[in-house]
Amino acid sequence: MAVASGCSTSRTITASGKVTPQGKFKLGYNSAFNVATAPLAEIDDVTRAAVNAVKNRDSLYLEDVQPLTEGLLAYSLDPVGTSSEFYIRYGLAPRVDMGYKYASGAHVLDAMYQFLGSTGTPANPGPEGLYGSIGLQYSGQNASLPSKLGLRTLSSILNYELSRKDILIPLVFSYSLGPEEEVGNISWGLVYSHSFIKYGFAPGKLFRKYAGNMVEKVNPFTNKENYASYGAFLNAKLGYKYAYVVPAISIYYQNYGNYEIFGLQSRNYKGVTIVPSLGLQFNLGYDKRR
C-alpha cells in the first residue's frame, strides 16, 4: 500500500493525569502510525484515476479526475501513514504545565491543568491516589498534493491545497506505578477535538464536458469546512526515575463533513481513526528537593 503525505493534527496522547512538577522539564519523542478508514476506502479509486490522468494529460476533463479529487480530499484530511514528534514540557505552576511539540512539520502548543491528585515528585512525595488533568492543544498546518502516490505530475493540473487549524481537549486520569510515577503510570481518558479546514483547487488545463460537445474550463475553487472528533485513549509509562518507554493507542470517530469539488459536486466523509504509538520520555531536574 502506498502511504500519502497529508495534513493531520497531532492526536497521539501520551500525557498522564499528573502534570510536570513546577520548575521541572520533560523531553520526549513519539513514533506513531495513523490508520484512518476514510482514506483507505478511497485508495483504489485514487490509484486508477492517477494512472488514467497521466495517460491523458493533454486532454484532461473533470470526469477523468473526479475519483482522484475525492481521494485527495480524504487523504489530506486524515492521511494513512507514519509520523514522528519531538516535545518538551515545563512545569509552570504547581498544577499547570505547558508544552511545545514539533509533529511531522506541524507546530503544536498546549497546556494542562491538574485538578486531582498530588503535585509532588519522587524526591518530595505527596499523598497516594489517582491523578486527573484536562488540557487544551492548538496546532496549525498546511498540506499540498500528496507525492508518495505518484501524483506529483498532476500538481500543475489540480494545484490542490489544504490548510487546517485544530483544537484538542484531552481529559486524562492515571494510576501511579511507584511514588509520584517514579516507575511510571497507566493512563486513560477521553478526547474531544475540533478542526477548521480550508481547501481549494486552482486547475490549469482542466475542462468540463457538456451536451452537444460543449466544453468549459474549470475555474479555481476554494471552500471551508469544520468538524468534531470524539476519541478515547490508553497509554503507559514504564521505566525508572529519568527515562521511560511510552506505548499508547488512541481511537477517534469523526464525520468530516461535506466537501465540494470545484463547486460542482460534493462528497461526505466519515470514519474511524486508530493511532498506535511508541515513544521515549526523559525527566530533567526531578532530583532537586524543594
C-alpha positions as a Python dict, from the first residue, in 0.01 Angstrom:
ca = {
    (1, 'M'): (0, 0, 0),
    (2, 'A'): (125, 346, -81),
    (3, 'V'): (146, 597, 201),
    (4, 'A'): (37, 955, 144),
    (5, 'S'): (175, 1266, 300),
    (6, 'G'): (-111, 1485, 402),
    (7, 'C'): (-229, 1720, 669),
    (8, 'S'): (-331, 1578, 1005),
    (9, 'T'): (-335, 1713, 1358),
    (10, 'S'): (-120, 1554, 1631),
    (11, 'R'): (-353, 1310, 1808),
    (12, 'T'): (-106, 1091, 1994),
    (13, 'I'): (-195, 1113, 2366),
    (14, 'T'): (97, 1024, 2594),
    (15, 'A'): (8, 1253, 2886),
    (16, 'S'): (-71, 1129, 3234),
    (17, 'G'): (-314, 1278, 3484),
    (18, 'K'): (-16, 1425, 3670),
    (19, 'V'): (131, 1739, 3511),
    (20, 'T'): (503, 1819, 3505),
    (21, 'P'): (602, 1940, 3856),
    (22, 'Q'): (676, 2311, 3889),
    (23, 'G'): (1023, 2401, 3763),
    (24, 'K'): (1084, 2057, 3607),
    (25, 'F'): (1116, 1951, 3242),
    (26, 'K'): (1013, 1655, 3030),
    (27, 'L'): (1162, 1576, 2690),
    (28, 'G'): (1022, 1313, 2459),
    (29, 'Y'): (993, 1151, 2119),
    (30, 'N'): (700, 953, 1973),
    (31, 'S'): (664, 748, 1657),
    (32, 'A'): (303, 683, 1550),
    (33, 'F'): (105, 519, 1273),
    (34, 'N'): (-221, 681, 1161),
    (35, 'V'): (-482, 432, 1032),
    (36, 'A'): (-794, 609, 901),
    (37, 'T'): (-1081, 423, 734),
    (38, 'A'): (-1192, 716, 515),
    (39, 'P'): (-873, 738, 301),
    (40, 'L'): (-837, 358, 293),
    (41, 'A'): (-1178, 338, 126),
    (42, 'E'): (-1057, 576, -147),
    (43, 'I'): (-718, 425, -233),
    (44, 'D'): (-830, 208, -528),
    (45, 'D'): (-1010, 496, -697),
    (46, 'V'): (-712, 726, -637),
    (47, 'T'): (-465, 483, -796),
    (48, 'R'): (-679, 411, -1102),
    (49, 'A'): (-761, 778, -1159),
    (50, 'A'): (-396, 880, -1127),
    (51, 'V'): (-288, 635, -1398),
    (52, 'N'): (-565, 740, -1634),
    (53, 'A'): (-499, 1110, -1575),
    (54, 'V'): (-129, 1076, -1655),
    (55, 'K'): (-205, 884, -1975),
    (56, 'N'): (-445, 1157, -2094),
    (57, 'R'): (-274, 1464, -1953),
    (58, 'D'): (-311, 1661, -2278),
    (59, 'S'): (-691, 1635, -2268),
    (60, 'L'): (-800, 1622, -1906),
    (61, 'Y'): (-1166, 1657, -1820),
    (62, 'L'): (-1338, 1681, -1483),
    (63, 'E'): (-1485, 1334, -1528),
    (64, 'D'): (-1133, 1189, -1565),
    (65, 'V'): (-1012, 1318, -1229),
    (66, 'Q'): (-1334, 1301, -1024),
    (67, 'P'): (-1227, 993, -820),
    (68, 'L'): (-881, 1146, -784),
    (69, 'T'): (-1007, 1468, -628),
    (70, 'E'): (-1233, 1275, -390),
    (71, 'G'): (-943, 1055, -284),
    (72, 'L'): (-708, 1351, -242),
    (73, 'L'): (-952, 1518, -7),
    (74, 'A'): (-989, 1202, 203),
    (75, 'Y'): (-613, 1150, 224),
    (76, 'S'): (-526, 1508, 309),
    (77, 'L'): (-794, 1526, 580),
    (78, 'D'): (-667, 1217, 763),
    (79, 'P'): (-371, 1051, 587),
    (80, 'V'): (-270, 691, 639),
    (81, 'G'): (97, 670, 732),
    (82, 'T'): (370, 712, 989),
    (83, 'S'): (451, 1028, 1182),
    (84, 'S'): (705, 1139, 1440),
    (85, 'E'): (708, 1411, 1701),
    (86, 'F'): (951, 1572, 1944),
    (87, 'Y'): (824, 1756, 2250),
    (88, 'I'): (929, 1947, 2559),
    (89, 'R'): (717, 2024, 2867),
    (90, 'Y'): (776, 2258, 3160),
    (91, 'G'): (603, 2283, 3497),
    (92, 'L'): (480, 2641, 3503),
    (93, 'A'): (292, 2629, 3836),
    (94, 'P'): (208, 2364, 4098),
    (95, 'R'): (-86, 2233, 3892),
    (96, 'V'): (-14, 2374, 3545),
    (97, 'D'): (235, 2273, 3279),
    (98, 'M'): (279, 2377, 2917),
    (99, 'G'): (443, 2218, 2618),
    (100, 'Y'): (568, 2257, 2263),
    (101, 'K'): (564, 1977, 2008),
    (102, 'Y'): (705, 1953, 1657),
    (103, 'A'): (494, 1688, 1486),
    (104, 'S'): (580, 1598, 1125),
    (105, 'G'): (601, 1960, 1013),
    (106, 'A'): (330, 2099, 1242),
    (107, 'H'): (391, 2328, 1540),
    (108, 'V'): (178, 2234, 1840),
    (109, 'L'): (124, 2428, 2164),
    (110, 'D'): (-65, 2303, 2468),
    (111, 'A'): (-124, 2347, 2839),
    (112, 'M'): (-268, 2116, 3104),
    (113, 'Y'): (-430, 2176, 3444),
    (114, 'Q'): (-421, 1908, 3713),
    (115, 'F'): (-742, 1902, 3915),
    (116, 'L'): (-690, 1573, 4100),
    (117, 'G'): (-402, 1419, 4294),
    (118, 'S'): (-67, 1514, 4443),
    (119, 'T'): (174, 1766, 4289),
    (120, 'G'): (485, 1614, 4447),
    (121, 'T'): (790, 1440, 4299),
    (122, 'P'): (958, 1108, 4390),
    (123, 'A'): (1206, 1312, 4597),
    (124, 'N'): (918, 1501, 4765),
    (125, 'P'): (619, 1262, 4750),
    (126, 'G'): (264, 1361, 4835),
    (127, 'P'): (-44, 1155, 4926),
    (128, 'E'): (-120, 847, 4715),
    (129, 'G'): (-422, 834, 4485),
    (130, 'L'): (-541, 885, 4130),
    (131, 'Y'): (-432, 1180, 3918),
    (132, 'G'): (-656, 1377, 3684),
    (133, 'S'): (-596, 1664, 3443),
    (134, 'I'): (-754, 1844, 3148),
    (135, 'G'): (-571, 2014, 2864),
    (136, 'L'): (-601, 2240, 2562),
    (137, 'Q'): (-392, 2189, 2248),
    (138, 'Y'): (-368, 2409, 1937),
    (139, 'S'): (-196, 2330, 1607),
    (140, 'G'): (-188, 2463, 1252),
    (141, 'Q'): (-57, 2309, 931),
    (142, 'N'): (-60, 2334, 552),
    (143, 'A'): (-69, 2043, 307),
    (144, 'S'): (-15, 2008, -67),
    (145, 'L'): (-80, 1736, -321),
    (146, 'P'): (38, 1400, -179),
    (147, 'S'): (361, 1297, -352),
    (148, 'K'): (400, 935, -241),
    (149, 'L'): (106, 816, -450),
    (150, 'G'): (289, 901, -772),
    (151, 'L'): (72, 1210, -824),
    (152, 'R'): (340, 1478, -841),
    (153, 'T'): (289, 1515, -1218),
    (154, 'L'): (-71, 1620, -1154),
    (155, 'S'): (15, 1909, -923),
    (156, 'S'): (31, 2157, -1212),
    (157, 'I'): (-315, 2045, -1323),
    (158, 'L'): (-510, 2040, -995),
    (159, 'N'): (-298, 2278, -781),
    (160, 'Y'): (-464, 2134, -473),
    (161, 'E'): (-402, 2298, -134),
    (162, 'L'): (-539, 2243, 215),
    (163, 'S'): (-471, 2416, 546),
    (164, 'R'): (-611, 2339, 887),
    (165, 'K'): (-627, 2457, 1245),
    (166, 'D'): (-709, 2212, 1522),
    (167, 'I'): (-812, 2241, 1886),
    (168, 'L'): (-788, 1928, 2102),
    (169, 'I'): (-912, 1883, 2460),
    (170, 'P'): (-794, 1569, 2647),
    (171, 'L'): (-935, 1456, 2982),
    (172, 'V'): (-673, 1232, 3144),
    (173, 'F'): (-672, 1005, 3450),
    (174, 'S'): (-376, 798, 3566),
    (175, 'Y'): (-266, 545, 3825),
    (176, 'S'): (89, 580, 3955),
    (177, 'L'): (345, 299, 3948),
    (178, 'G'): (567, 374, 4244),
    (179, 'P'): (561, 701, 4441),
    (180, 'E'): (473, 1001, 4222),
    (181, 'E'): (510, 795, 3900),
    (182, 'E'): (874, 710, 3977),
    (183, 'V'): (838, 374, 3797),
    (184, 'G'): (575, 503, 3556),
    (185, 'N'): (196, 508, 3524),
    (186, 'I'): (-110, 371, 3349),
    (187, 'S'): (-323, 647, 3193),
    (188, 'W'): (-661, 658, 3019),
    (189, 'G'): (-921, 914, 2919),
    (190, 'L'): (-1139, 1084, 2660),
    (191, 'V'): (-1061, 1337, 2388),
    (192, 'Y'): (-1264, 1599, 2202),
    (193, 'S'): (-1118, 1787, 1907),
    (194, 'H'): (-1247, 2037, 1652),
    (195, 'S'): (-1085, 2100, 1314),
    (196, 'F'): (-1119, 2401, 1084),
    (197, 'I'): (-1036, 2323, 721),
    (198, 'K'): (-969, 2549, 423),
    (199, 'Y'): (-913, 2378, 89),
    (200, 'G'): (-908, 2462, -278),
    (201, 'F'): (-819, 2371, -636),
    (202, 'A'): (-668, 2604, -895),
    (203, 'P'): (-659, 2378, -1202),
    (204, 'G'): (-467, 2467, -1516),
    (205, 'K'): (-579, 2271, -1823),
    (206, 'L'): (-887, 2105, -1679),
    (207, 'F'): (-1221, 2116, -1861),
    (208, 'R'): (-1580, 2007, -1817),
    (209, 'K'): (-1788, 1848, -2094),
    (210, 'Y'): (-2149, 1940, -2166),
    (211, 'A'): (-2409, 1800, -2404),
    (212, 'G'): (-2357, 1888, -2769),
    (213, 'N'): (-1976, 1873, -2744),
    (214, 'M'): (-1968, 2194, -2537),
    (215, 'V'): (-1650, 2236, -2330),
    (216, 'E'): (-1587, 2479, -2043),
    (217, 'K'): (-1269, 2545, -1846),
    (218, 'V'): (-1297, 2460, -1475),
    (219, 'N'): (-1244, 2770, -1260),
    (220, 'P'): (-1042, 2790, -936),
    (221, 'F'): (-1240, 2697, -627),
    (222, 'T'): (-1188, 2736, -250),
    (223, 'N'): (-1410, 2645, 43),
    (224, 'K'): (-1413, 2599, 422),
    (225, 'E'): (-1543, 2322, 648),
    (226, 'N'): (-1518, 2225, 1015),
    (227, 'Y'): (-1588, 1906, 1207),
    (228, 'A'): (-1564, 1747, 1551),
    (229, 'S'): (-1386, 1427, 1656),
    (230, 'Y'): (-1456, 1212, 1961),
    (231, 'G'): (-1199, 973, 2100),
    (232, 'A'): (-1060, 762, 2382),
    (233, 'F'): (-705, 657, 2464),
    (234, 'L'): (-487, 433, 2679),
    (235, 'N'): (-115, 471, 2747),
    (236, 'A'): (154, 352, 2984),
    (237, 'K'): (485, 495, 3103),
    (238, 'L'): (735, 228, 3204),
    (239, 'G'): (1087, 294, 3333),
    (240, 'Y'): (1261, 443, 3633),
    (241, 'K'): (1329, 795, 3752),
    (242, 'Y'): (1488, 954, 3444),
    (243, 'A'): (1392, 751, 3135),
    (244, 'Y'): (1071, 578, 3027),
    (245, 'V'): (921, 386, 2736),
    (246, 'V'): (571, 512, 2648),
    (247, 'P'): (339, 285, 2443),
    (248, 'A'): (-1, 438, 2362),
    (249, 'I'): (-310, 391, 2150),
    (250, 'S'): (-591, 633, 2062),
    (251, 'I'): (-912, 579, 1866),
    (252, 'Y'): (-1133, 851, 1716),
    (253, 'Y'): (-1460, 878, 1529),
    (254, 'Q'): (-1540, 1178, 1310),
    (255, 'N'): (-1781, 1293, 1042),
    (256, 'Y'): (-1551, 1515, 836),
    (257, 'G'): (-1846, 1695, 673),
    (258, 'N'): (-1939, 1770, 312),
    (259, 'Y'): (-1667, 1883, 72),
    (260, 'E'): (-1747, 2050, -258),
    (261, 'I'): (-1538, 1963, -563),
    (262, 'F'): (-1487, 2264, -789),
    (263, 'G'): (-1823, 2393, -665),
    (264, 'L'): (-1999, 2139, -889),
    (265, 'Q'): (-2034, 1829, -673),
    (266, 'S'): (-1998, 1741, -305),
    (267, 'R'): (-1875, 1442, -109),
    (268, 'N'): (-1925, 1342, 255),
    (269, 'Y'): (-1653, 1164, 452),
    (270, 'K'): (-1673, 990, 789),
    (271, 'G'): (-1486, 713, 963),
    (272, 'V'): (-1272, 579, 1245),
    (273, 'T'): (-904, 659, 1304),
    (274, 'I'): (-670, 443, 1513),
    (275, 'V'): (-335, 588, 1626),
    (276, 'P'): (-91, 345, 1793),
    (277, 'S'): (242, 492, 1902),
    (278, 'L'): (565, 414, 2084),
    (279, 'G'): (785, 676, 2245),
    (280, 'L'): (1060, 768, 2490),
    (281, 'Q'): (1035, 1024, 2770),
    (282, 'F'): (1307, 1179, 2986),
    (283, 'N'): (1268, 1370, 3314),
    (284, 'L'): (1502, 1658, 3393),
    (285, 'G'): (1557, 1823, 3732),
    (286, 'Y'): (1345, 1576, 3931),
    (287, 'D'): (1613, 1504, 4195),
    (288, 'K'): (1617, 1860, 4328),
    (289, 'R'): (1444, 1892, 4664),
    (290, 'R'): (1236, 2197, 4744),
}
